[in-house]
Amino acid sequence: MSKKVKKEVEPPPKDVLDPLLIESKTAATVVLMLSSPEEEVLAKACEALYKFASKGDENKVTLHGLGAVEHLYKLISHENPIIRRNAVMILGIMASNYNVKKLLRELDVTSSLISQLAPEEDIVIHEFATLCLSHMAVEYTSKVQIFEKGGLEPLIRLLGSPDPDVQKNSLECIYLLMQDFQSCAAVRALNVIPPLLEMLKSEYPVIQLLALKTLELISKDGETRKILGENKGLDCLLRILETNEFSDLHAEALAVLGNCLEDVRTLRLIQQTGGLTKLLSFVGDSTVPDIQRNAAKAIAKAASDSGNRKILSEEEVEKCLIKLLEIDNDGVKVAASQAISAMSEDVGSKRAFGVQGISQLVQLLSRGSEEVKDAAVTALANLTTASPNNASSVVEAGGIEPLVNTLSAQRDGAIANAATVLTNLAEHVPFRARIGSQGIMSALPEPLRSTNSQVQSKAALAVAVFGGDADARTEFRNAGGLGPLVELLCSKNKEVRRNACWAVMVCASDEQTAVELCKLGALEILEEINLSTARKNNFSEAALEKLLDNNLSQKYSQIGYLSSSNIITDGFYDCGWVKPGVKFLSLEELSMQELTDRRAIIFINTKPQEETCAEKRHTHTKRKFHVFPQMKNPKLSDCINSSNTSVYIVFHVRKGKEKKEEEKMKEDTQVILQVQDEIKVESSQWLPPPDFILLDYINAAFTTILPLTTTREQVVALAQFVADKMGGPIERDKLHDFSWQLHISEIEFELKCNVVPIGKVKKGTFCHRALLFKVIADRIGILCSLVRGEYNRAWNEVKLVDDSPQGIPQLLLPPQEYIVDLMFEPGFLMKQGSVQADQYK
């Protein structure tokens, strides 16, 4: 036997490093190892980094700062399954960090992660890949990336995984994806309902809860609810509600069931099986606020359909909701109030809530939070619409004051609905007065300033409803409400503009408010609105007419027509035709202008000055009034100090027999100086001077014309009276010789002002005579209109009944319209449309 020879070990190649065992305690060193080409090194480095990252968020931040994410991103596609698994594990736990998620999104890691969800991959890879995706799906951009790259289908498939962690991570990711509408619409085709219902049987509560939350999102779609019913999902939900062990799932189950109850067919099915009765009983017995809130929400969703409201009313759901209002939880009160709002569309339910629910809702207006107040007043708005009994219940419950206070709430919805409720109550006249006494008109200006169109519309409507009372309009005007109301006339919202026009029409019912509205530009805005076929409405036209009816001076200047119902009162003035778009000046502004050669402004005023401080006058021989600012005597300029004097004109009116010859009456003027202590011109309110000559005309008309038997005789007598005071009759062919312009200019020069009292005009043409005729006719009760023509022409139209034909004394003929001749044959009546009438015009 030969001797054994020991075999020599072959030395390693010269270019191969001998094995080196390294023990590192620094993360930076291990991160460097991720660049190694050796698989064993990579596997061990990943394993070490996983343990390091699992210890806390600070370590994840450290690894992110060392650039580990970029290396790991490359390794999740490595051919070695161990390296791939370990790399995915690290990214799965690191993705909970915001900066890591952001970097992963920038690296577009989504596709690589979705590829790891393949069935042949290791279950651990499934677990951490879905964990990473669930962390990323929190961000909207990542949701879109996961959906667009086909991640939804493998996630749904993994719901059938035997590993509960994979199920939980996949389900959480699906739940987050369902919050995007696009994903929610696509999930129906992927048959997600059966695996989700299967998840409800899981022994892990977190999986059951996620499944219910996902079902709540996708069951908002009608087709999905149908599929849910076909897979007996309703039975599954009702079993959860009947099981006390699942009490932590009851709130979410009710939320899903609430979506399903929107379908009449589903609700009827539940009712037939007794499930609806059990559901309402369950809600009534529960003491968990989340369950009560979701139950009320379910009822509100179901009540959106008229058929469902009928079914719910049959089950006396009203009692359940009224009971929920008593729960000391704002969320429950809000949900219950919203359900009451929805159910109040049913007449029977509205009646049932009126008996008990209204008083509780009224209490919530004073005691609840802003959110509760909003929901409660919304319910009251629906309950009081077209329901007089419920409106009475609100008043009886003391709801007026809290409703008015709600007009200053923080939420726009609460303000709008409070205005709606008050408007509903105002349909009863006694309630309207009580609401007005609570200061509603003072509370409305602020809602009118809102930027919310719904609030603006409802507030403007409330102004229209409550502004019919004169005191209410005064209160509204004093509260500064006219300004924001006029601004709403320019609104682009059709409803806001319509209600604002309505409110302006109502507020313009008295002269003072109408004048203020005109100063704020309402007239010009309404004119512009009415020129547009798209923007005008019935109220805009009526508002414009109402404004002009209470501002006759402007109406006559712009339209050139005053009807028999437009009664000229003191303060009226005729400044001639004013073009559209040109500012209409007040009498005070016109009186301040320098003397010009333009047409004189004729004004009417028989009202004496109310304030005559320290005046010394003889009432039997003279009368006095303030002159216009320009009416100063230049010769006395040295003795007049504008800061401490007032200037007066004094007319000496002849008495006795001389009064019958008024055309020969002479007027004397004198200047009276009074010290500032007696009256301050600057601080006194400007008032036009009284026209005592016109007052004498009117008194004479009462004495001599009014007693006449027939209207025809009165018209003829008044025409002759006016012509006599204005220069007498004029021959047609000598009209051009009638120097009325010179006469008016002399008066203007005498007064040093463009504004002339009509009583001082002794030679008047068509426009002056027609105006004087209208003024006196209005005072003594003769119905007549005033029409402006061209070239200083104007005329009066009266309606008279002709005598009955002979032989038929009882026949009452319709009135005929006549033009009154005041120039050529004073008192001659020309039938409207006749040649004579046309020539006179």
C-alpha positions in Angstrom: 0.0 0.0 0.0 1.5 3.2 -1.1 2.1 6.1 1.2 -0.6 8.8 1.1 0.5 12.2 -0.1 -1.2 15.3 1.3 -3.0 17.3 -1.4 -2.0 20.9 -1.5 -4.7 23.5 -1.4 -4.9 25.6 -4.5 -4.2 29.3 -3.7 -6.9 31.9 -4.6 -6.4 33.9 -7.8 -4.2 36.9 -7.4 -7.0 39.3 -8.4 -9.5 38.1 -5.8 -9.6 39.7 -2.3 -9.5 37.4 0.6 -12.8 37.3 2.6 -13.1 40.4 4.8 -15.4 40.4 7.8 -16.4 44.0 8.6 -18.4 45.1 11.6 -20.0 48.5 11.1 -22.0 50.6 13.5 -22.4 53.6 11.2 -25.5 54.0 8.9 -23.4 56.0 6.4 -21.1 53.1 6.0 -23.9 50.6 5.4 -25.6 53.0 2.9 -22.3 53.0 0.9 -22.5 49.2 0.8 -25.8 49.5 -1.2 -23.6 50.4 -4.1 -21.7 47.1 -3.9 -21.9 44.6 -6.8 -21.9 41.7 -4.4 -25.4 40.3 -3.7 -24.5 39.0 -0.3 -23.3 42.4 0.7 -26.4 44.0 -0.6 -28.7 41.6 1.2 -27.0 42.1 4.5 -26.8 45.8 4.1 -30.6 46.0 3.4 -31.3 43.8 6.3 -29.2 46.0 8.6 -30.9 49.2 7.3 -34.4 47.7 7.7 -33.6 47.1 11.4 -32.2 50.6 11.7 -35.2 52.3 10.1 -37.6 50.4 12.2 -36.3 51.9 15.4 -37.8 55.4 14.8 -38.6 58.3 12.6 -35.3 60.0 13.3 -33.5 57.1 11.7 -35.7 57.4 8.6 -34.8 61.0 8.3 -31.1 60.1 8.6 -31.3 57.5 5.9 -33.1 60.0 3.6 -30.3 62.5 4.2 -27.6 59.9 3.4 -29.2 59.2 0.0 -30.4 55.7 0.8 -33.7 56.1 -1.0 -32.1 56.5 -4.4 -30.1 53.2 -3.9 -33.1 51.3 -2.6 -35.2 52.5 -5.6 -32.8 50.7 -7.9 -32.7 47.6 -5.7 -36.5 46.9 -5.7 -36.1 45.7 -9.3 -33.0 43.5 -8.5 -32.9 40.0 -9.9 -32.1 38.5 -6.5 -35.4 38.0 -4.6 -33.9 38.4 -1.2 -32.3 41.8 -2.1 -35.6 42.8 -3.8 -37.6 41.8 -0.7 -35.3 43.6 1.7 -35.2 46.8 -0.4 -39.1 46.8 -0.6 -39.3 46.3 3.2 -37.1 49.3 3.9 -39.1 51.6 1.5 -42.3 50.3 3.0 -41.5 51.6 6.5 -39.6 54.7 5.3 -42.6 55.9 3.2 -44.4 57.1 6.2 -42.0 60.1 6.3 -43.2 63.1 4.2 -39.9 63.9 2.6 -39.4 60.2 1.6 -42.9 60.2 0.0 -42.0 63.3 -1.9 -38.8 61.8 -3.1 -40.4 58.6 -4.1 -43.0 60.5 -6.1 -40.2 62.4 -7.9 -38.4 59.2 -8.7 -41.6 57.8 -10.1 -41.3 54.6 -8.0 -45.0 53.8 -8.5 -44.6 51.5 -11.5 -41.8 49.5 -9.8 -44.0 49.0 -6.7 -47.0 47.9 -8.6 -44.9 45.4 -10.5 -44.1 43.8 -7.1 -47.8 43.0 -6.6 -47.6 40.2 -9.1 -49.0 36.8 -7.8 -45.7 35.1 -8.1 -44.0 37.5 -5.8 -43.2 36.7 -2.1 -45.9 37.5 0.3 -43.5 39.7 2.3 -43.0 41.8 -0.8 -46.7 42.1 -1.2 -47.0 43.3 2.4 -44.4 46.1 2.2 -45.1 47.1 -1.4 -48.8 47.7 -0.4 -47.7 49.5 2.7 -45.5 51.8 0.7 -48.3 52.5 -1.8 -50.8 53.1 1.1 -48.4 55.7 2.5 -48.0 57.4 -0.9 -51.8 57.3 -1.7 -52.3 60.0 0.9 -51.1 62.6 -1.6 -53.4 63.5 -4.5 -50.6 63.3 -7.1 -49.7 59.8 -6.0 -53.4 58.7 -6.2 -53.4 59.7 -9.8 -50.1 57.9 -10.5 -51.3 54.7 -8.9 -54.6 54.8 -10.8 -53.2 55.7 -14.2 -50.5 52.9 -13.9 -53.0 50.2 -13.2 -52.5 49.8 -9.5 -56.2 49.4 -8.6 -56.6 45.9 -10.1 -53.7 44.1 -8.3 -54.7 45.8 -5.0 -58.3 44.5 -5.3 -56.8 41.0 -6.1 -54.7 41.1 -3.0 -57.8 41.5 -0.8 -58.0 37.7 -1.2 -54.5 37.3 0.2 -54.1 34.8 3.2 -52.0 37.4 5.0 -54.0 39.9 7.0 -51.3 42.6 6.8 -51.5 42.4 3.0 -55.3 42.7 3.2 -55.1 45.6 5.5 -52.5 47.5 3.5 -54.3 46.8 0.2 -57.6 47.9 1.6 -56.3 51.1 3.1 -54.7 52.0 -0.3 -58.0 51.3 -2.1 -59.9 53.4 0.5 -57.6 56.3 -0.2 -57.9 55.9 -3.9 -61.7 55.9 -3.7 -61.6 59.5 -2.4 -60.8 60.5 -6.0 -63.9 60.6 -8.3 -62.1 59.0 -11.2 -61.0 55.9 -9.2 -64.4 55.6 -7.6 -66.1 55.5 -10.9 -63.7 52.8 -12.3 -63.8 50.5 -9.3 -67.3 49.2 -10.2 -66.0 47.4 -13.3 -63.4 45.6 -11.2 -66.0 43.8 -9.1 -64.7 45.1 -5.8 -68.0 44.6 -3.9 -67.7 40.8 -3.2 -64.1 41.0 -1.7 -65.1 44.0 0.4 -68.1 42.2 1.8 -65.8 39.3 2.6 -63.6 41.7 4.5 -66.5 42.4 6.8 -66.2 38.8 8.1 -62.5 39.4 9.0 -61.6 38.8 12.7 -59.6 42.0 12.6 -61.6 45.1 13.5 -59.3 47.4 11.6 -59.9 45.5 8.4 -63.7 45.5 8.9 -63.6 49.3 9.6 -61.6 50.0 6.4 -64.0 47.9 4.4 -67.0 49.8 5.7 -65.4 53.2 5.0 -64.6 52.1 1.5 -68.2 50.9 1.0 -69.4 54.2 2.2 -67.5 56.0 -0.5 -68.4 53.8 -3.4 -72.0 53.3 -2.4 -72.7 56.9 -3.2 -73.0 55.7 -6.8 -76.4 54.3 -7.7 -75.1 51.4 -9.9 -72.7 50.4 -7.1 -75.6 50.3 -4.6 -77.5 48.1 -7.0 -74.5 45.6 -7.1 -74.3 45.8 -3.3 -77.9 44.8 -3.0 -77.5 42.0 -5.5 -74.6 40.6 -3.3 -76.8 40.8 -0.2 -74.8 43.6 1.2 -77.8 45.1 3.0 -78.3 41.9 5.0 -74.7 42.0 6.0 -75.0 45.6 7.2 -78.1 44.9 9.2 -76.4 41.9 10.8 -73.6 44.2 12.0 -76.1 46.6 13.5 -77.9 43.8 15.3 -74.7 42.5 16.8 -73.6 44.1 20.0 -70.1 42.8 19.6 -69.7 45.1 16.5 -70.8 48.2 18.3 -67.5 49.9 17.2 -68.7 49.4 13.6 -72.3 50.6 14.0 -71.6 54.2 13.0 -69.8 53.3 9.8 -72.4 50.6 8.9 -75.1 53.3 9.3 -73.2 55.6 7.0 -73.2 52.9 4.3 -76.8 52.1 4.9 -77.7 55.8 4.6 -76.3 55.8 1.0 -78.3 52.7 0.2 -81.5 54.2 1.6 -81.5 56.8 -1.2 -83.1 54.3 -3.5 -86.8 53.9 -3.0 -86.7 50.2 -4.0 -84.0 49.5 -1.3 -85.9 51.4 1.4 -89.1 49.6 0.5 -87.3 46.3 0.7 -85.9 47.1 4.1 -89.3 48.2 5.3 -90.9 45.0 4.2 -88.4 42.8 6.0 -88.9 44.8 9.2 -85.4 46.2 8.9 -86.5 49.9 8.9 -88.4 49.5 12.1 -85.5 47.8 13.8 -83.2 50.6 12.4 -85.3 53.4 13.9 -85.7 51.6 17.2 -81.9 51.0 17.3 -81.3 54.7 16.7 -83.7 55.7 19.4 -82.2 53.3 22.0 -78.5 54.1 21.2 -76.6 56.6 23.3 -73.5 56.8 21.0 -73.4 60.2 19.3 -71.6 58.9 16.2 -74.4 56.3 15.7 -77.1 58.9 16.2 -75.4 61.4 13.9 -74.9 58.8 11.1 -78.5 57.6 11.5 -79.8 61.1 11.1 -77.6 61.5 8.0 -79.0 58.3 6.6 -82.5 59.6 7.1 -81.6 62.9 5.4 -80.2 61.1 2.4 -83.2 58.9 2.1 -85.6 61.8 2.4 -84.1 63.4 -0.7 -86.7 61.3 -2.7 -90.4 61.9 -2.4 -91.2 58.2 -2.3 -88.7 57.7 0.5 -90.2 60.5 2.5 -93.6 58.8 2.3 -92.1 55.5 3.5 -90.2 57.2 6.4 -93.3 59.1 7.4 -95.2 55.8 7.6 -92.6 54.6 10.1 -93.1 57.9 12.1 -89.5 59.0 11.6 -90.5 62.5 12.8 -90.6 61.3 16.4 -87.1 59.8 16.1 -85.7 63.1 14.7 -87.4 65.3 17.3 -85.9 63.0 20.0 -82.4 63.4 18.4 -82.7 67.2 18.7 -82.6 66.8 22.5 -79.2 65.0 22.4 -76.5 67.1 24.0 -74.2 66.8 21.0 -73.8 69.5 18.3 -73.1 66.9 15.6 -76.3 65.0 16.3 -78.3 68.3 16.4 -76.9 69.4 13.1 -77.7 66.0 11.4 -81.2 65.9 13.0 -81.9 69.4 11.8 -80.7 68.6 8.3 -83.0 65.5 8.3 -85.9 67.6 9.4 -85.2 70.0 6.5 -85.3 67.1 4.0 -88.4 65.5 5.5 -90.3 68.9 5.6 -90.8 68.6 1.9 -93.6 66.1 2.8 -96.8 67.9 3.9 -97.6 65.3 6.6 -94.1 65.5 8.0 -94.2 69.3 8.0 -97.4 69.2 10.0 -96.0 66.7 12.4 -92.8 68.7 13.0 -94.9 71.8 13.6 -96.5 70.3 16.7 -93.3 69.6 18.7 -90.2 70.2 16.6 -90.4 73.9 15.9 -90.1 75.0 19.6 -86.9 73.0 19.9 -85.5 74.4 16.7 -86.2 77.9 17.9 -84.3 77.2 21.1 -81.3 76.1 19.1 -81.1 79.6 17.5 -80.0 81.0 20.9 -78.2 78.1 22.5 -76.4 76.3 19.7 -73.1 76.9 18.0 -72.9 78.6 14.6 -73.1 75.3 12.8 -76.2 74.2 14.9 -77.8 77.6 14.3 -77.3 77.3 10.6 -78.9 73.8 10.4 -81.8 74.8 12.7 -82.7 78.0 10.8 -82.5 76.0 7.5 -85.0 73.6 8.9 -87.3 76.4 10.0 -87.1 78.0 6.6 -88.4 74.8 5.0 -91.0 74.2 7.7 -92.5 77.7 7.4 -92.7 77.8 3.6 -96.3 77.6 2.6 -97.3 76.6 6.1 -99.3 79.3 8.1 -99.7 77.0 11.1 -95.9 76.4 11.4 -95.3 80.2 11.0 -97.7 80.7 13.9 -95.8 78.1 15.9 -92.5 79.9 15.3 -94.0 83.1 16.7 -95.6 81.4 19.6 -92.2 79.8 20.5 -90.7 83.3 20.7 -88.8 82.9 17.4 -88.9 86.4 16.1 -86.1 87.9 18.2 -83.6 85.1 17.7 -84.3 85.1 14.0 -83.6 88.8 13.8 -80.4 88.3 15.8 -79.5 85.5 13.3 -79.3 88.1 10.6 -75.9 89.0 12.1 -74.7 85.4 12.3 -71.3 84.3 10.9 -72.5 81.8 8.4 -74.0 83.0 5.1 -76.4 80.1 5.1 -77.8 81.0 8.5 -78.3 84.6 7.5 -80.0 83.8 4.2 -82.4 81.3 5.8 -83.2 83.6 8.7 -84.3 86.2 6.2 -86.4 83.5 4.5 -88.1 82.5 7.7 -88.9 86.1 8.6 -90.2 86.7 5.1 -92.4 83.6 5.5 -93.8 84.9 8.8 -94.5 88.3 7.2 -97.2 86.8 5.1 -99.4 87.3 8.2 -99.9 91.1 8.7 -99.9 91.0 12.5 -96.6 89.1 12.5 -95.1 91.6 10.1 -95.7 94.4 12.5 -94.2 92.4 15.4 -91.1 91.6 13.4 -90.8 95.2 12.5 -90.8 96.2 16.1 -87.8 94.0 16.7 -85.7 96.2 14.5 -85.4 94.0 11.4 -84.9 97.0 9.1 -81.9 98.1 11.1 -80.5 94.6 10.8 -80.8 94.2 7.0 -78.2 96.7 5.8 -75.3 94.4 6.8 -76.6 91.3 5.0 -77.1 93.5 1.9 -73.3 94.2 2.0 -72.5 90.5 1.9 -70.6 89.0 -1.0 -72.8 86.0 -1.0 -75.5 86.2 -3.7 -77.9 84.1 -1.8 -77.7 86.3 1.3 -78.0 89.4 -0.9 -81.1 88.1 -2.6 -82.9 87.0 0.6 -82.0 90.3 2.3 -83.3 92.4 -0.6 -86.5 90.3 -0.6 -86.9 91.0 3.1 -86.5 94.7 2.5 -89.3 94.5 -0.2 -91.6 92.6 2.2 -91.1 94.7 5.3 -90.5 98.1 3.6 -94.2 98.7 3.0 -94.6 100.5 6.3 -93.5 104.2 6.4 -91.8 103.8 9.8 -89.9 100.8 8.5 -88.6 102.7 5.5 -87.5 105.5 7.8 -85.7 103.0 10.0 -84.0 101.4 7.0 -83.0 104.8 5.6 -81.5 105.9 8.9 -79.6 102.6 9.3 -77.8 103.3 6.0 -79.5 100.6 4.0 -80.3 102.5 0.9 -76.6 102.6 -0.3 -76.0 98.9 -0.3 -79.4 98.3 -1.8 -78.7 100.6 -4.7 -75.4 98.8 -5.3 -77.2 95.5 -5.6 -79.0 96.9 -8.6 -75.7 96.4 -10.5 -75.5 92.7 -9.5 -74.8 90.2 -12.2 -77.0 87.7 -10.4 -80.5 87.8 -11.9 -82.3 86.9 -8.7 -80.4 89.5 -6.7 -81.0 92.2 -9.3 -84.7 91.3 -9.4 -85.2 91.4 -5.6 -83.2 94.6 -5.4 -85.5 96.3 -7.9 -88.5 95.1 -6.0 -87.1 96.5 -2.8 -86.3 99.9 -4.4 -89.9 100.0 -5.8 -91.2 99.5 -2.3 -88.8 101.9 -0.6 -89.6 104.6 -3.2 -93.2 104.8 -1.9 -92.4 108.0 0.0 -90.9 111.1 -1.4 -88.0 111.5 1.0 -86.7 107.9 0.4 -87.2 108.3 -3.3 -85.2 111.5 -3.4 -82.4 109.8 -1.4 -82.4 106.8 -3.8 -82.1 109.2 -6.7 -79.1 110.9 -5.1 -77.5 107.5 -4.7 -77.8 106.9 -8.5 -80.7 104.4 -8.4 -82.6 106.2 -11.2 -79.6 106.1 -13.6 -79.0 102.5 -12.8 -82.6 101.5 -13.4 -82.7 103.4 -16.7 -79.6 101.5 -17.8 -81.2 98.2 -16.7 -84.4 98.8 -18.6 -82.4 99.5 -21.8 -81.1 95.9 -21.7 -83.5 93.2 -22.8 -81.5 90.7 -20.9 -81.3 92.5 -17.5 -84.6 94.3 -17.2 -87.5 92.8 -15.4 -91.0 93.8 -14.3 -89.8 95.2 -11.0 -87.1 97.3 -12.6 -89.6 99.0 -14.8 -92.0 99.5 -11.8 -89.2 100.7 -9.6 -88.2 103.4 -12.1 -91.8 104.5 -12.5 -92.2 104.7 -8.7 -89.0 106.7 -8.3 -90.1 109.2 -10.8 -93.6 109.4 -9.4 -92.1 110.5 -6.1 -89.6 112.8 -7.9 -91.9 114.6 -10.3 -89.4 117.3 -11.1 -87.0 114.7 -12.6 -89.9 112.7 -14.2 -91.1 115.8 -16.1 -87.5 116.6 -17.1 -86.8 113.2 -18.4 -90.1 111.9 -19.6 -91.9 115.1 -20.3 -95.2 113.9 -19.0 -97.1 114.1 -15.7 -100.4 112.2 -15.4 -103.5 113.3 -13.6 -102.4 111.1 -10.6 -99.0 113.0 -10.4 -99.9 115.8 -8.1 -97.5 118.7 -8.2 -96.5 119.8 -4.7 -94.3 122.4 -3.2 -90.7 122.0 -4.2 -91.4 121.0 -7.8 -89.3 122.7 -10.4 -89.1 122.6 -14.2 -85.5 122.9 -15.5 -86.4 121.8 -19.0 -85.4 118.6 -20.8 -82.5 116.7 -19.3 -80.7 114.2 -21.5 -80.2 110.6 -20.4 -77.0 110.1 -18.5 -76.7 113.8 -17.4 -76.9 114.3 -13.7 -80.1 115.8 -12.5 -79.3 118.7 -10.2 -81.3 119.6 -7.2 -83.0 123.0 -6.9 -80.4 124.1 -4.3 -77.6 123.1 -6.7 -79.3 125.0 -9.5 -79.7 128.1 -7.4 -76.0 128.1 -6.6 -75.0 128.4 -10.3 -73.9 131.7 -11.8 -76.5 133.7 -13.8 -76.6 132.4 -17.4 -78.6 133.0 -20.6 -80.0 129.5 -20.5 -83.6 128.6 -19.9 -84.9 129.8 -16.5 -85.8 127.2 -13.9 -89.4 127.6 -12.8 -90.2 126.4 -9.3 -93.3 125.9 -7.2 -93.4 126.6 -3.5 -96.2 128.1 -1.4 -94.9 126.9 1.9 -93.6 129.6 4.3 -90.3 129.3 6.0 -90.6 127.4 9.3 -87.5 128.9 10.9 -87.4 132.7 11.2 -85.1 133.4 14.1 -85.5 136.8 15.8 -87.6 138.0 12.9 -89.3 141.3 13.1 -92.1 141.8 10.5 -95.5 143.3 10.3 -97.8 140.4 9.1 -100.4 142.8 7.8 -98.2 144.6 5.4 -95.3 142.4 4.4 -94.0 138.8 4.2 -90.3 137.8 4.0 -88.2 134.8 2.9 -84.6 133.8 2.3 -83.2 134.7 -1.1 -80.9 132.6 -3.2 -77.2 133.0 -2.5 -76.6 135.3 -5.5 -79.4 137.7 -4.6 -77.2 140.3 -2.9 -77.2 144.0 -3.3 -73.8 145.1 -4.5 -74.3 148.5 -3.1 -74.4 147.2 0.4 -71.5 144.9 0.1 -69.5 146.9 2.6 -72.1 146.3 5.3 -72.9 142.6 4.5 -70.6 140.0 6.1 -71.5 136.6 4.7 -70.3 134.9 7.9 -72.7 136.6 10.2 -75.7 137.8 8.1 -78.7 136.5 6.4 -80.3 138.1 3.4 -84.0 138.4 2.9 -86.4 139.6 0.2 -89.5 141.4 1.4 -92.6 141.6 -0.8 -95.1 144.4 0.0 -98.5 143.0 -1.2 -101.3 145.5 -1.7 -104.5 144.8 0.2 -108.1 145.6 -0.3 -109.2 146.8 -3.8 -105.7 146.8 -5.1 -105.5 143.1 -4.7 -108.0 142.6 -7.5 -105.6 144.2 -9.9 -102.7 141.9 -9.3 -101.2 142.4 -12.8 -100.4 146.0 -11.7 -98.9 144.9 -8.4 -95.5 146.3 -7.7 -92.8 144.5 -5.7 -90.3 146.2 -3.5 -87.2 144.6 -2.2 -85.2 145.6 0.8 -82.2 144.1 2.6 -82.4 143.3 6.2 -79.2 142.5 8.2 -79.3 140.1 11.1 -76.4 139.0 13.3 -75.1 135.5 13.4 -76.4 134.9 16.8 -79.9 135.0 15.5 -79.4 132.7 12.6 -76.4 131.1 10.8 -76.7 130.7 7.1 -74.0 128.1 6.9 -75.6 125.7 9.4 -79.3 126.2 8.5 -81.0 123.8 6.2 -81.5 125.3 2.7 -85.2 126.0 1.9 -86.6 127.5 -1.3 -88.3 130.9 -0.9 -92.1 130.8 -0.7 -94.1 132.2 -3.7 -96.9 134.2 -2.1 -98.2 135.4 -5.4 -98.8 131.8 -6.4 -100.5 131.3 -3.0 -102.8 134.2 -3.8 -103.6 132.6 -7.2 -104.6 129.3 -5.5 -106.7 131.1 -2.9 -108.5 133.0 -5.7 -109.1 129.7 -7.6 -110.6 128.2 -4.4 -112.9 131.2 -4.1 -114.0 131.8 -7.7 -113.4 128.6 -9.7 -114.0 125.6 -7.3 -117.6 126.6 -6.6 -118.6 126.3 -10.3 -121.1 123.5 -11.0 -119.4 121.3 -13.6 -115.8 120.3 -14.3 -116.0 121.7 -17.8 -116.9 125.1 -16.4 -114.0 124.9 -13.9 -111.6 124.0 -16.7 -112.7 126.9 -18.8 -112.6 129.3 -15.9 -109.2 128.1 -14.8 -107.8 128.4 -18.3 -109.0 132.0 -18.6 -107.6 132.7 -15.1 -104.1 131.4 -16.0 -104.0 133.2 -19.3 -105.0 136.4 -17.6 -102.1 136.1 -15.1 -99.6 135.2 -17.8 -100.1 138.0 -20.3 -103.6 137.4 -21.6 -104.7 135.9 -25.0 -102.3 136.2 -27.9 -103.2 136.3 -31.6 -101.7 133.4 -33.5 -99.9 135.6 -36.1 -98.4 137.8 -33.4 -97.0 135.0 -31.3 -93.5 135.9 -32.3 -94.0 139.5 -31.0 -94.9 138.2 -27.5 -91.6 139.0 -25.7 -91.8 136.5 -22.9 -88.0 135.7 -23.1 -87.1 139.3 -22.3 -89.5 139.3 -19.4 -88.0 136.1 -17.9 -84.5 137.5 -18.4 -85.4 140.6 -16.5 -86.7 138.6 -13.6 -83.5 136.5 -13.5 -81.4 139.7 -13.6 -83.5 141.2 -10.8 -83.1 138.1 -8.6 -79.5 137.5 -9.7 -80.5 133.8 -10.1 -81.5 131.3 -12.8 -84.3 130.0 -10.5 -87.6 131.9 -10.8 -90.8 131.6 -8.8 -93.7 131.0 -11.2 -95.7 133.7 -9.5 -93.3 136.4 -10.7 -93.9 135.4 -14.4 -96.4 137.8 -15.8 -95.7 137.1 -19.5 -95.6 133.3 -19.9 -95.7 131.1 -23.0 -97.0 127.6 -23.5 -94.7 125.9 -20.9 -95.3 128.4 -18.2 -99.1 128.5 -18.6 -99.5 124.8 -18.8 -97.4 124.4 -15.6 -99.4 127.0 -13.7 -102.7 125.4 -15.0 -101.5 122.0 -13.7 -100.4 123.4 -10.3 -103.7 125.1 -9.6 -105.8 122.3 -11.0 -104.1 119.8 -8.7 -104.8 122.0 -5.7 -108.6 122.4 -6.4 -109.2 118.9 -7.6 -109.3 119.1 -11.4 -107.8 116.0 -12.9 -105.4 117.0 -15.7 -102.1 115.9 -17.2 -99.1 118.0 -18.2 -97.3 117.2 -21.5 -94.1 118.7 -22.7 -93.6 119.3 -26.4 -90.8 120.8 -28.4 -89.6 124.4 -28.6 -91.0 125.5 -25.2 -94.4 124.0 -26.1 -96.5 122.3 -23.4 -100.1 121.6 -22.9 -102.7 120.2 -20.6 -105.0 117.2 -21.2 -108.3 116.8 -19.4 -111.0 114.2 -19.6 -114.6 115.5 -19.7 -118.0 113.8 -20.2 -120.1 115.3 -23.0 -123.8 116.0 -22.5 -126.2 113.2 -23.2 -127.9 113.3 -26.6 -131.4 114.9 -26.7 -134.1 112.4 -25.8 -131.8 110.1 -23.9 -131.1 112.0 -20.6 -130.0 108.9 -18.7 -127.3 107.8 -21.2 -123.8 108.1 -19.7 -121.2 108.7 -22.4 -117.5 107.7 -22.0 -115.2 110.7 -21.2 -113.4 112.4 -24.0 -109.9 113.8 -23.9 -109.4 117.5 -24.6 -106.5 119.8 -25.0 -107.0 123.1 -23.1 -106.1 126.3 -25.0 -104.3 128.7 -22.7 -102.7 130.9 -25.4 -105.0 131.9 -28.3 -108.6 131.4 -27.1 -108.2 130.7 -23.4 -110.8 128.1 -22.3 -111.4 126.7 -25.7 -111.4 122.8 -25.5 -109.9 120.9 -28.5 -110.6 117.2 -28.8 -107.5 115.1 -28.7 -106.5 114.1 -32.2 -108.3 117.0 -33.9 -106.5 119.3 -36.4 -106.8 122.2 -33.9 -105.3 120.1 -31.1 -102.4 119.0 -33.3 -101.8 122.6 -34.4 -101.8 123.8 -30.8 -99.1 121.2 -29.9 
